[in-house]
């Protein structure tokens, strides 16, 4: 079924990349993602505490490094989930 909807630009770019990587259509990527999202029960997590540990100066990741690392892990995770 065809429909028109608004998708955030960053999500569309990610969907296009995933589709190209998997050799499937963007529609297939979006349908799989939507099915996964609708199949999972709604999760309500109680607020928790964040425990931090001090480290030596210069041992942390910069914002850019952390963002790149997170994107890479997300891509690996979702590529495995789509297969």
N, CA, C and O atoms as CSV, one atom per row, in Angstrom:
chain,resi,resn,atom,element,x,y,z
A,1,UNK,N,N,0.850,-1.165,0.000
A,1,UNK,CA,C,0.000,0.000,0.000
A,1,UNK,C,C,0.897,1.230,0.000
A,1,UNK,O,O,1.922,1.258,0.681
A,2,UNK,N,N,0.520,2.219,-0.744
A,2,UNK,CA,C,1.284,3.462,-0.809
A,2,UNK,C,C,0.703,4.466,0.165
A,2,UNK,O,O,-0.506,4.518,0.388
A,3,UNK,N,N,1.591,5.265,0.742
A,3,UNK,CA,C,1.163,6.339,1.628
A,3,UNK,C,C,2.229,7.424,1.594
A,3,UNK,O,O,3.349,7.195,1.138
A,4,UNK,N,N,1.875,8.585,2.073
A,4,UNK,CA,C,2.825,9.693,2.157
A,4,UNK,C,C,3.034,10.024,3.618
A,4,UNK,O,O,2.080,10.135,4.387
A,5,UNK,N,N,4.282,10.178,3.990
A,5,UNK,CA,C,4.588,10.527,5.372
A,5,UNK,C,C,5.865,11.339,5.419
A,5,UNK,O,O,6.651,11.333,4.472
A,6,UNK,N,N,6.066,12.025,6.506
A,6,UNK,CA,C,7.285,12.807,6.702
A,6,UNK,C,C,8.281,11.970,7.492
A,6,UNK,O,O,7.938,11.364,8.507
A,7,UNK,N,N,9.514,11.946,7.013
A,7,UNK,CA,C,10.587,11.220,7.683
A,7,UNK,C,C,11.726,12.205,7.909
A,7,UNK,O,O,12.095,12.952,7.002
A,8,UNK,N,N,12.276,12.206,9.099
A,8,UNK,CA,C,13.414,13.076,9.378
A,8,UNK,C,C,14.533,12.790,8.384
A,8,UNK,O,O,14.778,11.640,8.020
A,9,UNK,N,N,15.206,13.852,7.952
A,9,UNK,CA,C,16.264,13.717,6.948
A,9,UNK,C,C,17.336,12.711,7.356
A,9,UNK,O,O,17.770,11.897,6.540
A,10,UNK,N,N,17.762,12.766,8.611
A,10,UNK,CA,C,18.820,11.858,9.052
A,10,UNK,C,C,18.364,10.397,9.017
A,10,UNK,O,O,19.163,9.502,8.742
A,11,UNK,N,N,17.079,10.159,9.295
A,11,UNK,CA,C,16.563,8.788,9.244
A,11,UNK,C,C,16.485,8.284,7.808
A,11,UNK,O,O,16.765,7.115,7.539
A,12,UNK,N,N,16.107,9.161,6.893
A,12,UNK,CA,C,16.035,8.764,5.490
A,12,UNK,C,C,17.426,8.438,4.951
A,12,UNK,O,O,17.602,7.462,4.222
A,13,UNK,N,N,18.405,9.253,5.309
A,13,UNK,CA,C,19.782,8.983,4.880
A,13,UNK,C,C,20.242,7.631,5.428
A,13,UNK,O,O,20.838,6.835,4.703
A,14,UNK,N,N,19.966,7.375,6.702
A,14,UNK,CA,C,20.357,6.097,7.309
A,14,UNK,C,C,19.642,4.932,6.626
A,14,UNK,O,O,20.250,3.888,6.391
A,15,UNK,N,N,18.366,5.101,6.308
A,15,UNK,CA,C,17.608,4.040,5.634
A,15,UNK,C,C,18.167,3.774,4.241
A,15,UNK,O,O,18.268,2.622,3.822
A,16,UNK,N,N,18.529,4.828,3.528
A,16,UNK,CA,C,19.109,4.658,2.191
A,16,UNK,C,C,20.439,3.917,2.272
A,16,UNK,O,O,20.714,3.034,1.460
A,17,UNK,N,N,21.257,4.276,3.251
A,17,UNK,CA,C,22.547,3.593,3.420
A,17,UNK,C,C,22.344,2.117,3.755
A,17,UNK,O,O,23.014,1.245,3.201
A,18,UNK,N,N,21.422,1.854,4.659
A,18,UNK,CA,C,21.153,0.470,5.059
A,18,UNK,C,C,20.628,-0.329,3.867
A,18,UNK,O,O,21.042,-1.468,3.653
A,19,UNK,N,N,19.721,0.261,3.094
A,19,UNK,CA,C,19.167,-0.420,1.925
A,19,UNK,C,C,20.271,-0.756,0.925
A,19,UNK,O,O,20.315,-1.863,0.387
A,20,UNK,N,N,21.158,0.203,0.681
A,20,UNK,CA,C,22.255,-0.036,-0.253
A,20,UNK,C,C,23.186,-1.133,0.267
A,20,UNK,O,O,23.627,-1.994,-0.495
A,21,UNK,N,N,23.478,-1.096,1.557
A,21,UNK,CA,C,24.375,-2.096,2.146
A,21,UNK,C,C,23.783,-3.500,2.076
A,21,UNK,O,O,24.507,-4.478,1.885
A,22,UNK,N,N,22.466,-3.595,2.232
A,22,UNK,CA,C,21.809,-4.902,2.239
A,22,UNK,C,C,21.312,-5.333,0.864
A,22,UNK,O,O,20.916,-6.483,0.671
A,23,UNK,N,N,21.335,-4.399,-0.094
A,23,UNK,CA,C,20.848,-4.718,-1.435
A,23,UNK,C,C,19.343,-4.880,-1.503
A,23,UNK,O,O,18.836,-5.679,-2.290
A,24,UNK,N,N,18.625,-4.124,-0.678
A,24,UNK,CA,C,17.160,-4.157,-0.688
A,24,UNK,C,C,16.641,-2.738,-0.884
A,24,UNK,O,O,17.414,-1.781,-0.870
A,25,UNK,N,N,15.337,-2.607,-1.066
A,25,UNK,CA,C,14.745,-1.286,-1.266
A,25,UNK,C,C,14.617,-0.542,0.062
A,25,UNK,O,O,14.644,-1.139,1.138
A,26,UNK,N,N,14.478,0.765,-0.047
A,26,UNK,CA,C,14.248,1.581,1.147
A,26,UNK,C,C,12.936,1.150,1.799
A,26,UNK,O,O,12.842,1.090,3.025
A,27,UNK,N,N,11.931,0.852,0.990
A,27,UNK,CA,C,10.646,0.398,1.538
A,27,UNK,C,C,10.823,-0.841,2.404
A,27,UNK,O,O,10.208,-0.959,3.463
A,28,UNK,N,N,11.666,-1.766,1.949
A,28,UNK,CA,C,11.902,-2.995,2.716
A,28,UNK,C,C,12.569,-2.675,4.049
A,28,UNK,O,O,12.186,-3.226,5.081
A,29,UNK,N,N,13.559,-1.794,4.033
A,29,UNK,CA,C,14.235,-1.408,5.275
A,29,UNK,C,C,13.240,-0.774,6.237
A,29,UNK,O,O,13.217,-1.117,7.419
A,30,UNK,N,N,12.416,0.149,5.741
A,30,UNK,CA,C,11.448,0.828,6.600
A,30,UNK,C,C,10.381,-0.135,7.114
A,30,UNK,O,O,9.985,-0.050,8.277
A,31,UNK,N,N,9.912,-1.048,6.265
A,31,UNK,CA,C,8.919,-2.030,6.709
A,31,UNK,C,C,9.477,-2.927,7.808
A,31,UNK,O,O,8.792,-3.202,8.793
A,32,UNK,N,N,10.716,-3.383,7.645
A,32,UNK,CA,C,11.336,-4.230,8.672
A,32,UNK,C,C,11.482,-3.470,9.991
A,32,UNK,O,O,11.185,-3.996,11.063
A,33,UNK,N,N,11.944,-2.226,9.888
A,33,UNK,CA,C,12.144,-1.425,11.104
A,33,UNK,C,C,10.815,-1.167,11.802
A,33,UNK,O,O,10.731,-1.246,13.027
A,34,UNK,N,N,9.787,-0.861,11.038
A,34,UNK,CA,C,8.473,-0.595,11.619
A,34,UNK,C,C,7.900,-1.857,12.264
A,34,UNK,O,O,7.324,-1.791,13.350
A,35,UNK,N,N,8.055,-2.997,11.604
A,35,UNK,CA,C,7.573,-4.257,12.193
A,35,UNK,C,C,8.276,-4.551,13.516
A,35,UNK,O,O,7.638,-4.918,14.502
A,36,UNK,N,N,9.603,-4.384,13.522
A,36,UNK,CA,C,10.353,-4.616,14.768
A,36,UNK,C,C,9.859,-3.693,15.867
A,36,UNK,O,O,9.648,-4.122,17.002
A,37,UNK,N,N,9.675,-2.428,15.529
A,37,UNK,CA,C,9.231,-1.465,16.531
A,37,UNK,C,C,7.846,-1.770,17.061
A,37,UNK,O,O,7.582,-1.584,18.248
A,38,UNK,N,N,6.958,-2.235,16.199
A,38,UNK,CA,C,5.592,-2.540,16.626
A,38,UNK,C,C,5.497,-3.876,17.348
A,38,UNK,O,O,4.589,-4.080,18.154
A,39,UNK,N,N,6.422,-4.787,17.070
A,39,UNK,CA,C,6.402,-6.091,17.730
A,39,UNK,C,C,6.921,-6.032,19.161
A,39,UNK,O,O,6.548,-6.856,19.995
A,40,UNK,N,N,7.778,-5.062,19.443
A,40,UNK,CA,C,8.343,-4.958,20.787
A,40,UNK,C,C,7.339,-4.327,21.738
A,40,UNK,O,O,6.664,-3.361,21.381
A,41,UNK,N,N,7.239,-4.865,22.942
A,41,UNK,CA,C,6.337,-4.246,23.918
A,41,UNK,C,C,6.882,-2.881,24.339
A,41,UNK,O,O,8.091,-2.652,24.342
A,42,UNK,N,N,5.979,-1.996,24.690
A,42,UNK,CA,C,6.404,-0.693,25.197
A,42,UNK,C,C,7.154,-0.916,26.498
A,42,UNK,O,O,6.702,-1.651,27.375
A,43,UNK,N,N,8.287,-0.280,26.606
A,43,UNK,CA,C,9.110,-0.442,27.803
A,43,UNK,C,C,9.138,0.865,28.571
A,43,UNK,O,O,9.465,1.924,28.036
A,44,UNK,N,N,8.790,0.758,29.818
A,44,UNK,CA,C,8.856,1.920,30.688
A,44,UNK,C,C,9.902,1.605,31.749
A,44,UNK,O,O,9.713,0.725,32.588
A,45,UNK,N,N,10.989,2.328,31.697
A,45,UNK,CA,C,12.077,2.100,32.638
A,45,UNK,C,C,12.001,3.124,33.763
A,45,UNK,O,O,11.853,4.319,33.512
A,46,UNK,N,N,12.102,2.658,34.990
A,46,UNK,CA,C,12.139,3.623,36.095
A,46,UNK,C,C,13.439,4.410,36.028
A,46,UNK,O,O,14.451,3.901,35.546
A,47,UNK,N,N,13.417,5.635,36.504
A,47,UNK,CA,C,14.659,6.405,36.492
A,47,UNK,C,C,15.712,5.711,37.346
A,47,UNK,O,O,15.404,5.151,38.398
A,48,UNK,N,N,16.927,5.755,36.892
A,48,UNK,CA,C,17.993,5.086,37.620
A,48,UNK,C,C,19.107,6.044,37.970
A,48,UNK,O,O,19.100,7.214,37.586
A,49,UNK,N,N,20.054,5.520,38.702
A,49,UNK,CA,C,21.216,6.320,39.070
A,49,UNK,C,C,22.310,6.115,38.034
A,49,UNK,O,O,22.440,5.037,37.455
A,50,UNK,N,N,23.072,7.132,37.815
A,50,UNK,CA,C,24.236,7.026,36.958
A,50,UNK,C,C,25.468,7.024,37.844
A,50,UNK,O,O,25.724,7.968,38.591
A,51,UNK,N,N,26.211,5.961,37.745
A,51,UNK,CA,C,27.427,5.844,38.539
A,51,UNK,C,C,28.600,6.171,37.626
A,51,UNK,O,O,28.748,5.582,36.555
A,52,UNK,N,N,29.413,7.091,38.044
A,52,UNK,CA,C,30.575,7.464,37.244
A,52,UNK,C,C,31.844,7.151,38.016
A,52,UNK,O,O,31.857,7.118,39.247
A,53,UNK,N,N,32.885,6.928,37.280
A,53,UNK,CA,C,34.186,6.651,37.861
A,53,UNK,C,C,35.176,7.636,37.272
A,53,UNK,O,O,35.179,7.876,36.065
A,54,UNK,N,N,35.994,8.191,38.100
A,54,UNK,CA,C,36.992,9.138,37.618
A,54,UNK,C,C,38.073,8.427,36.826
A,54,UNK,O,O,38.418,7.280,37.110
A,55,UNK,N,N,38.590,9.108,35.850
A,55,UNK,CA,C,39.674,8.550,35.056
A,55,UNK,C,C,40.784,9.573,34.927
A,55,UNK,O,O,40.597,10.754,35.222
A,56,UNK,N,N,41.913,9.118,34.495
A,56,UNK,CA,C,43.037,10.027,34.302
A,56,UNK,C,C,42.711,11.000,33.174
A,56,UNK,O,O,42.008,10.633,32.232
A,57,UNK,N,N,43.204,12.219,33.251
A,57,UNK,CA,C,42.948,13.189,32.186
A,57,UNK,C,C,43.408,12.650,30.834
A,57,UNK,O,O,44.458,12.015,30.724
A,58,UNK,N,N,42.607,12.914,29.818
A,58,UNK,CA,C,42.966,12.501,28.466
A,58,UNK,C,C,42.607,11.073,28.122
A,58,UNK,O,O,42.946,10.606,27.035
A,59,UNK,N,N,41.926,10.353,29.021
A,59,UNK,CA,C,41.584,8.958,28.732
A,59,UNK,C,C,40.191,8.817,28.147
A,59,UNK,O,O,39.823,7.734,27.691
A,60,UNK,N,N,39.414,9.879,28.150
A,60,UNK,CA,C,38.052,9.821,27.634
A,60,UNK,C,C,38.007,10.015,26.127
A,60,UNK,O,O,39.019,10.313,25.494
A,61,UNK,N,N,36.826,9.841,25.567
A,61,UNK,CA,C,36.610,10.061,24.141
A,61,UNK,C,C,36.083,11.468,23.922
A,61,UNK,O,O,35.343,12.002,24.750
A,62,UNK,N,N,36.466,12.061,22.808
A,62,UNK,CA,C,35.887,13.352,22.456
A,62,UNK,C,C,34.446,13.115,22.007
A,62,UNK,O,O,34.055,11.978,21.743
A,63,UNK,N,N,33.660,14.183,21.919
A,63,UNK,CA,C,32.276,14.048,21.460
A,63,UNK,C,C,32.227,13.416,20.073
A,63,UNK,O,O,31.394,12.546,19.819
A,64,UNK,N,N,33.107,13.841,19.178
A,64,UNK,CA,C,33.118,13.306,17.811
A,64,UNK,C,C,33.482,11.822,17.807
A,64,UNK,O,O,32.877,11.040,17.073
A,65,UNK,N,N,34.468,11.425,18.624
A,65,UNK,CA,C,34.861,10.017,18.696
A,65,UNK,C,C,33.735,9.161,19.262
A,65,UNK,O,O,33.470,8.067,18.765
A,66,UNK,N,N,33.078,9.657,20.294
A,66,UNK,CA,C,31.973,8.921,20.899
A,66,UNK,C,C,30.816,8.779,19.920
A,66,UNK,O,O,30.213,7.710,19.817
A,67,UNK,N,N,30.504,9.858,19.197
A,67,UNK,CA,C,29.423,9.822,18.210
A,67,UNK,C,C,29.740,8.810,17.109
A,67,UNK,O,O,28.876,8.017,16.736
A,68,UNK,N,N,30.970,8.826,16.583
A,68,UNK,CA,C,31.369,7.893,15.528
A,68,UNK,C,C,31.315,6.454,16.026
A,68,UNK,O,O,30.865,5.565,15.303
A,69,UNK,N,N,31.764,6.221,17.242
A,69,UNK,CA,C,31.745,4.883,17.834
A,69,UNK,C,C,30.312,4.389,17.984
A,69,UNK,O,O,30.012,3.239,17.664
A,70,UNK,N,N,29.425,5.256,18.471
A,70,UNK,CA,C,28.022,4.894,18.662
A,70,UNK,C,C,27.356,4.574,17.328
A,70,UNK,O,O,26.620,3.592,17.228
A,71,UNK,N,N,27.601,5.384,16.308
A,71,UNK,CA,C,27.019,5.144,14.984
A,71,UNK,C,C,27.503,3.806,14.434
A,71,UNK,O,O,26.713,3.038,13.885
A,72,UNK,N,N,28.800,3.523,14.580
A,72,UNK,CA,C,29.342,2.257,14.084
A,72,UNK,C,C,28.684,1.069,14.780
A,72,UNK,O,O,28.312,0.095,14.125
A,73,UNK,N,N,28.539,1.141,16.102
A,73,UNK,CA,C,27.902,0.048,16.836
A,73,UNK,C,C,26.439,-0.112,16.441
A,73,UNK,O,O,25.958,-1.234,16.284
A,74,UNK,N,N,25.726,1.009,16.280
A,74,UNK,CA,C,24.328,0.943,15.852
A,74,UNK,C,C,24.218,0.300,14.479
A,74,UNK,O,O,23.355,-0.552,14.264
A,75,UNK,N,N,25.080,0.697,13.543
A,75,UNK,CA,C,25.047,0.121,12.202
A,75,UNK,C,C,25.295,-1.383,12.246
A,75,UNK,O,O,24.601,-2.145,11.573
A,76,UNK,N,N,26.279,-1.818,13.034
A,76,UNK,CA,C,26.558,-3.246,13.151
A,76,UNK,C,C,25.366,-3.991,13.748
A,76,UNK,O,O,24.997,-5.062,13.265
A,77,UNK,N,N,24.767,-3.431,14.786
A,77,UNK,CA,C,23.638,-4.069,15.457
A,77,UNK,C,C,22.449,-4.214,14.506
A,77,UNK,O,O,21.876,-5.297,14.387
A,78,UNK,N,N,22.078,-3.126,13.832
A,78,UNK,CA,C,20.898,-3.178,12.987
A,78,UNK,C,C,21.136,-3.969,11.711
A,78,UNK,O,O,20.196,-4.554,11.173
A,79,UNK,N,N,22.351,-4.003,11.218
A,79,UNK,CA,C,22.649,-4.836,10.059
A,79,UNK,C,C,22.447,-6.303,10.417
A,79,UNK,O,O,21.892,-7.064,9.624
A,80,UNK,N,N,22.891,-6.706,11.606
A,80,UNK,CA,C,22.689,-8.088,12.055
A,80,UNK,C,C,21.206,-8.380,12.259
A,80,UNK,O,O,20.742,-9.471,11.928
A,81,UNK,N,N,20.447,-7.407,12.808
A,81,UNK,CA,C,19.021,-7.612,13.067
A,81,UNK,C,C,18.233,-7.747,11.768
A,81,UNK,O,O,17.235,-8.467,11.730
A,82,UNK,N,N,18.663,-7.065,10.699
A,82,UNK,CA,C,17.933,-7.097,9.435
A,82,UNK,C,C,18.223,-8.356,8.628
A,82,UNK,O,O,17.497,-8.668,7.684
A,83,UNK,N,N,19.263,-9.071,8.987
A,83,UNK,CA,C,19.621,-10.265,8.209
A,83,UNK,C,C,18.824,-11.459,8.641
A,83,UNK,O,O,18.996,-12.547,8.092
